[in-house]
Amino acid sequence: MAAIVATLSSVAYATPGIATFYTTYTPSACFGNNGQGVMIAAAGDALWDNGAVCGKMFNVKCTGARNAVPHPCTGESVTVKIVDHCPGCPSTIDLSREAFTQIANPVAGIINIDYHQ
């Protein structure tokens, strides 16, 4: 019985949100001028939590369009590291262009997502 409970409690539940992308990666609020690669993201105000989210990894998957670009999703997901804050952004997670392109057509610019840590 304990094994069943442990298995059920380890299932990750995705949270719906919005993603955009950006292209200037340093300096960042979490790591200054120390680059962290390109599979990175900036946290919107809803996730930022005074920087507590710095360095945490999130899995992000496109779930649909937020504008007139039809079918922007690639069907892939991406894992990104939070390296920055995006104060006042319309998105939950502002992905690097490279990460955004893995999950959606960048022409869309803004997409609906599911994400989890």
N, C-alpha and C positions, 0 to 999 in steps of 0.2 A: 504494500500500500504506500509506503514512504517513497518508493521509486516512482510510482505514478504521480504523486504530488510533486516531487522534485522535477519530473519531466514536464508537467503542466505549468509549473511556475517559471520555467526557463524559456518559455515561448515568448518571442519578442512581438510586441504589438506596435504597429505603425501608427504614427500621428499624422493627420493631414496637414498640409501647409502649402506654402508658395515658394518657388525658387526663381531667382534671377541670376545673372552672372556679371563678373567684373574681370578686369584685365591687368591691373597694377597690383602686384602681390606684396611688395615691400615698400616702406616699412609696414609692419602689422602691429596691432594693439597687443598681441600676445607675445610675439617673438622679435619685435623691433626689426632690425635689418638682417636677421638670420633667416634665410630662405628655408622653406619647409616643403619644397617640391611644388608640383602643380595640381595634385589631387587634394585641394584645400578649399576652405570656404570661410566666409565671414558670417557670424551669427547676427540675426536681426534682434531687435530689442526684446522680443518675446523669449528668446533663448539665452541672451547674453548673461544675465544674472551676475552683474558686476564682475565679469571675467571668469566666473567659476567654470564656464564651458571651454575655456582655452585648453587646447591639446586633446580634447575628446574627439572620438571618431563617431561618425554618423553614416549610416547606410541610407541612400536617397534613391527613390524611384519616381520617375515621371508618371502621373496618372491622367493627364489630359491638358487640353489647351485652356488658356485664360484670355485669348484674343482670337483674331480672325485666322490665324495660321492653323489649317486643318491637320489633325493627326501628327502633332510634333514629337510624340514619344518614340524612342527606338526600341523599347521593350527591355532594355538593359537597366541595371542599377549600378551605382557607384558608391564607394566608401571614401569619405573625405575627412580631413582633420580640420577642426576649427582653429583658425589662426588669427582671426581679426573680428572686429565689431563693425557692424553696418548700421549706425544710429539713424533712425528715421526711415530706413529702407521699407519699401512696400512688401518685401519678402521675409519669410521666416529664415531662409538660408540663402545667402548670396554666394553662389558657386564660382569657382574659377571657370574661365571659358572652357578649359580642357575637360573639366568634370561635367559641366553642363552639356557639352557636345557629345559626351558618352551616353547621356540619357535622353537627349532631345535635340531637335533641329535648332541651332542658335538663332535662326531668323525669328523664331517665336519670341525670344527675349524674356518671357515670363511664362511659367507653367505651374500647374497644380502638381503637388508631390505627396508622397507618403515618405516619412522618415522615421528612423529609430536609432538609438544608440547601440 
